[in-house]
Every structure is written in C-alpha cells, then in structure tokens.
C-alpha cells in the first residue's frame, strides 16, 4: 500500500497555520515528515488519521501564537522598564545637580548683601524646578511600579503555562 504524502503548504492549509509553523513542528518532532531533497513530505495520515485532530493542531497553533504574543509583550515591557529606569536615573542626577546649585547659592547669600534679592528669586525658581522634578520622579516611579506589576503578572502567566503538562494546556484544564 502506497503512502500518500502532502506538501508543507497543503499541511499548513489543512491545519490552518502558516508554512513556517508546519516547518517548526517538523523540526520539533510535533509533526511526522520525511525529507525529500530540499523539501518535506508529510504523510497524510499524520494529519488526518493521527492521534491529534486538525482541531487539536489549531488549538496548539493558537496557544503557540498566544505564547509568542505574550513574549513580545514581555519584551516590550522590559524595554519600557529599562527606558523608565534610565529616565529616573537621569532625573535623580538632575535633582542632585539642582540641590548642589541651591547649596552654592545659599553660601553666596551671606557674602553679598546686594545680590540678596536676586539670589532669593533664583532659589525660589530652583525650588520650583526641584518640586516639579520630584513630581516627575514620583510619577515615573509609579509608572515603574505599574510596569513591574504587569511584568511580574506576565512572567507568572508564562510560568504557569510552562508548568502545566501539555495535555492540560491543550485541553485548557488546570
């Protein structure tokens, strides 16, 4: 009895997934196939008569897509968190710089009575800048906290998905 084979493109169409996903399944031994030169031949029975149905393959493909999406979200949140960390460090440097300027101005006030009025205005201006920067830092820290919580939640979700056996993930139990 001759085995009937289908191409990667036909398997992808039957399973409702991309050609790339079919090749990934072949590479990870999720789908039986034979090498034919530079292409693959997939036994039709591996799709239509195997233990897994087309619907099972679609569920697995959807879950893989969701995992990939979560990984992309996690990477984006990591990038945002790194950017926020950089911004907070920069703002802290600016706060230190402004604080040093205030100290210098206060020392100079006792030396020159004539410049007292002008220096008081500078101190007030710098204090307002520090208050504004403190508010910005507080908002940034709040954002970092929210991003950290989202990151932790995403990591926990990925960890939970990885800890469940494949059959529970497949059947969405547990």
N, C-alpha and C positions, 0 to 999 in steps of 0.2 A: 504494500500500500504506500503510495507516494505521499510524502508530507506536503501540505500546502503552506506556502510561505507568503508573507506580505511585507511590504517595504516599511521603512520608518515613517514615511508620510502617511501611508494607509493606517498604520497603527495609531499615529497621532490623531488622525481624523476619527477613528473608531472610539478612541479613549477620550476625545475632547480635550486634548492637551497639545502642547507645542512639540515640534520635531526635536527641539533641544531637550525638552523634558523626557521624551522617549529615550534619547541617547544617554541621558543621565541615569535613567532607570536601568538601562542595559549595563552601563559602567558599574553601577552599584548592585548588580545582580537582582534587581527587583523585577526584571523582565528578561525572560529567556530569549536569546538570539544567537545567530551564527554569523561569523564574519564571512563576507563574500567579496574578496578583493578589498576595495576601499569602502564598501557599503555593508550594511547589515541586512540579514534575512531573519524575520521573526516568524516563528511557527504560528499559524493562525490559531492553533489550539491554545497557545499561551495567552491569548486574549479571550477567545470565545468559550473554551472548554476548561480553563484552568480553575483553580480554587477561588481566584478573585474574579469578580464580575467587572464589567465595564463601569458600573456604578461605583464599585469599590475603588477602581483606579481613579475615577473622577473625584471621589472623596479624598483620596490620598493626594491627588494633584492640588485640590483646593486647600487642603491643610498645608501642603508644602508652600503654596502661594501665600497663605496667611503667615506662615513662619518667616518667609522671605520679607514680607511686608513689615512684620514686627522687627526683624533685624534691621531693615532700612530705617524704621522709626527710631530704634535704639541708637543707631549710628548718628542720625540727625540730632537727637537729643544730647548725645555725647559731644557733638560739635558745638551745639549751643551752650552746653555747660562749660566747655573749655573757653569759649568766647566770653561768657559771663565771668569766669574766673579771671581772665586777662583784664577785663574791664574793671573788676573790683580791685585788682592789684594796682592798676593804673590810678584809680580814684584814691586808693589809700596813699599812694605816692604823692598825689596832688594835695591831699589833706595834710600830709607831713610837711610838704613844701610850704603850704599856706600857714601852717602852725609855726614853722620856723620864721616866716616873714613877720608874723604877729609878734613873736618874741623880740625880734630885731627892732621893730618899730617901738615897742614898749621901752626897750633900753634907750633908744634915741630920744624919747619924750623928755626924760629928765635933763638931757644935755642942752636942748634948745627950746626955750620958752616961746620964742617967736613962731616956731613951727607947730606949737601945741594944737591949734585948731585944725590945721591941715592933716596932721597925723591922726587925730581923733576920727576924722572922716575916713581916712584910709583904713583904720582898724574896723570901723563900722562896716565898710564895704567888704573887707576881707572876712569879717564875721558872717555877713550875709552869704558870701560865697561858700564859706565852710558849712553853714546851715543847709544851703542848697545841696552841696555835695554830700552832706550827711544824709539828706533825704534821698538823694540818688543812690547812695550806697545802701541805705535801708531797703529801697525798692529793689535794687539789684540782688541783695541778699534774700529778699522774699522770693524773687523770681528763681534764684538758685535753689532755694528750698523746695519750691514747687516743681522745678525741673528734676531735682534729686528724687522727690517722691514719685514722679512719673517714671523716672529711670528705674528706681527700685521696683515699682509695680511691674514695669515691662520685664525686668530681669526675673522677677518672681514668676510672672506668667510663663516666660520661656522655660524657666527651671521646672515649673510644674508640668509643662507639656513634655519636657525631656524625661521626667521621672516616671511618667505613666508608660506602661507597656504599649507597644504598637497597636495591639488589638483593642485596647481601651480608647486610644486616640482615634482609631479607625471607627469604632462604634460609638464614640463620644460618651463613654461611660466613665465613672470615677470622678 
